[in-house]
Each structure stands twice: as C-alpha cells, then as structure tokens.
Amino acid sequence: IRDAQLLDSVIIVSHWNTARCNVDSGTPTNWLNKYFSTVVELYCSCAVETAATRFKKRVRHSGHLDDQKSYEDTLTWMAEYRLGLPLGLGKQLVMAETDSVFQVENIDNEII
C-alpha cells in the first residue's frame, strides 16, 4: 500500500466484498478510502447469465474449488452478489455496460 500511495494513480482490480448482500466472499473494501484520497469505482455491468458464463469459463487455481459449483449455483450466487452493486466506494462512479465487447479506452474521459 505504501508504494501505491507514492504513485500519482493506481488501479486495483479485485472481486470486492459488499456489505449490502449476504455473499461471504471477496476482498474487503474498508481500507481503500483510508489509504487513497481519490477512489473511482468502475462498475462493469452485464446480464447475470453473461457474468455466470464468463465466471465458469475462466480458469483459476484449484484451491478456489470452482469446479465444485454448477452453472446454476454460480448463477444464483451472481444474482445475489449483484444486489450489492455498485459498491459506492469512491467519489466517482463510472458505469460500463459489458454484455458485448467493451473498449476500455472509451471511458478515459469519464475518469477524473
């Protein structure tokens, strides 16, 4: 964190924990505003079915036990998790609809 604070800007990507729903996973968020003066939340939104399909297709370390969850379990989890989004972390919220191909360059002008 100390090294990140020395930089002019930093991008932190994570699956964040949200206190607004009953999903018990993700990286805690309570430290972000403590260590960074400006936090911009980029909320990438897509259909729950799209998110569940993408989640099931990705390959992570076997310790995550992703192969033990069915598509239906993942869909249910994603639908519940979505209830707590966007997180409302920062001074600015930038929305990106990502159901189809999305060019991150399109949001450059929206971020402070």
N, C-alpha and C positions, 0 to 999 in steps of 0.2 A: 504494500500500500504506500509506503514511504516513497518508493521510486516512482510510482504512478502520480503522486502528488507533485513531484518535481516537473512533470511534463506539462505542456500547455493544454493538452487534451488527451483523453484516454477512452478507449471503447472497451467496455466489459460486457461479454456475452455470456449468458447463463440461462438456465431454466430456474426462474425465480420462484421462491415460496411466496404465496399470497395468504394473508391472514383472513381474507374475506370469503374463503371457501374451506371445505373440510379435507382438502387434499394435503396429505402429510409428506411432502417431498419438495425438493428444490432448495436453492441457495437462499439463505436469509437475506433480507434487504435492509434491516435496521441500521446497518453501518454505512451505507452509501452517502447519505446526507451529512453524516458526521465527518467524513474524510474528504469530500469533494464539495466545493462551493456551488457548482452548477451540475445538475443531473438532468439529462434529457432522456426521456423514455421513448424508445422506438418500438411501437406496438405493431407487430406483424399479425394481421388478422386474415383468417381463411375459414372455410367451412370446416366444421368439426370432422367430417368424413375425410377431407383432404389432409388435415393435421394427423389423424389417426393412421392413414395410409402412409404418409411420409415417416411417421414415427416407427411403424412396423418395418419399413424398408431399410432403415438405417442400421448400421452395424456398430454396436458398442461392445465394450469389454463384457465378457460373460458374467462377471460379478454383478451386473445390473439385473440379471435374470429376466431380460426382455422376452426371451423365448418361452417363458412360462405364462405369459399373458396372451390371451386370444385377441383377435381383432375387436371382438365385441367388448371385452374388458377394457381395452385401450380406448375405444370409442366412448364408453361410459365415463372413464377417468378424464378424458379430454373435455367432455361436455361439462363435467363438474368443475374442472380446473378453470374453464373459460368464464365461469360465473364471477371469478375474482379478478378478471382482466378488464381494462388495463390496470396496472398496479397503482398508478397515481403517485409515483416516486418522486418525480422531479419538478422543476419549474416549467418544463415544457413537455408536451406530449405530441409526438409525430406519429400519425397513423399511416400504415402501409397495407393495402389490400394485396395479399399474396396468393390468391387462388390460382393465378396463372403466373407466367414468367414475370418477374419483377426486376427492374433495373435500379439498383441502389443509388446510382448517380442521380436519379430523378428526385431524390429527397435532399440533396446537398443544400439547396437554397432554403429549405424549411428549418434547418437546424441552426440555432443561434451561433 
